[in-house]
């Protein structure tokens, strides 16, 4: 049974005070908090078996290698990849996207087209613009409607035989919209384009099935799903990963090196140059174990209730406008109070111990679309309580009173 009070005990940080008030942490879309179970794994690694991997004959190195490769298997199972070597450890979503963008630089030419969506995070816009500059390919954008949903009839029109790559996030960080990636993938494949899905905001809430989706690449970050920062994963179909050139050169990604010629290691090592974030990978596996023990169905149901409750309560505040009103959305509420700058609301909420994000959320095109400088964003996780939603609502009312 899902019991939020019980779950909250796993997160030591939730006991702390901020500005003399109990912390109400509602910035989960930026980064999630870490349960004791994952902290213990990190402490255990550095206390007991810290060593470099894949290279030592000594016991510590073998223990660390085993734990690291076990984590890869956990991730493989979690996203239902066919092979474990289709899971590449990265430093996060941004790294994964850049790895693919770099790889496609050798495959694209003038006249090719890349499609992104109007709902993207900057990390999903800038690497493609850089890629277009390098290759002469053209960037096209799937527009959105006022609910913050991508317009699929417009997407259909953008697809041509020249489309080589479609890039879209699974869930928008700024608005919480869940995008119809099944349809997007299917249509892209009809014209022979590859699809990369950014799952940074999806993985904290749902369990992706990369084989069922038939997605070509899927990337995410551990720190948004109870794991450490500086750690992420890239899933790629074996055939694609074999086709793409390595991203970085260095140790561990080679088969043989001489000054005349270097041959590359097999997957996944071809894309994992240098000493990785070993502890991060192991802790990522532990975070996935932790979330699976709670269960993604239970998480989804609970967060949906929290979202519905918060939406009703916040909507009752006069002059409050919510941006992103899709029926298919996750537990993110982006809003503004009429005539008040989001930063001012965020500052008052902080004084009350309530952590939200304010600003453009690294998604300036979305803010431009709504013609606003930014929003206040409250993003909920499964360990947030109804009482915390009440605290947010009371805080916003207080901010309104003080600022208007
Ligand atoms: N893609 C999406 C959809 C994101 O939300 C983020 C981070 C990234 C990519 C980049 O992830 P990273 O782990 O490589 O940094 N989003 C946010 C956010 O909404 N607030 O802070 C970071």
Boltz pocket constraint, residues with backbone or C-beta under 6 A from the ligand:
constraints:
  - pocket:
      binder: B
      contacts: [[A, 29], [A, 30], [A, 31], [A, 91], [A, 92], [A, 93], [A, 94], [A, 95], [A, 121], [A, 123], [A, 124], [A, 169], [A, 171], [A, 172], [A, 173], [A, 174], [A, 198], [A, 200], [A, 201], [A, 221], [A, 357], [A, 361], [A, 362]]
      max_distance: 6.0
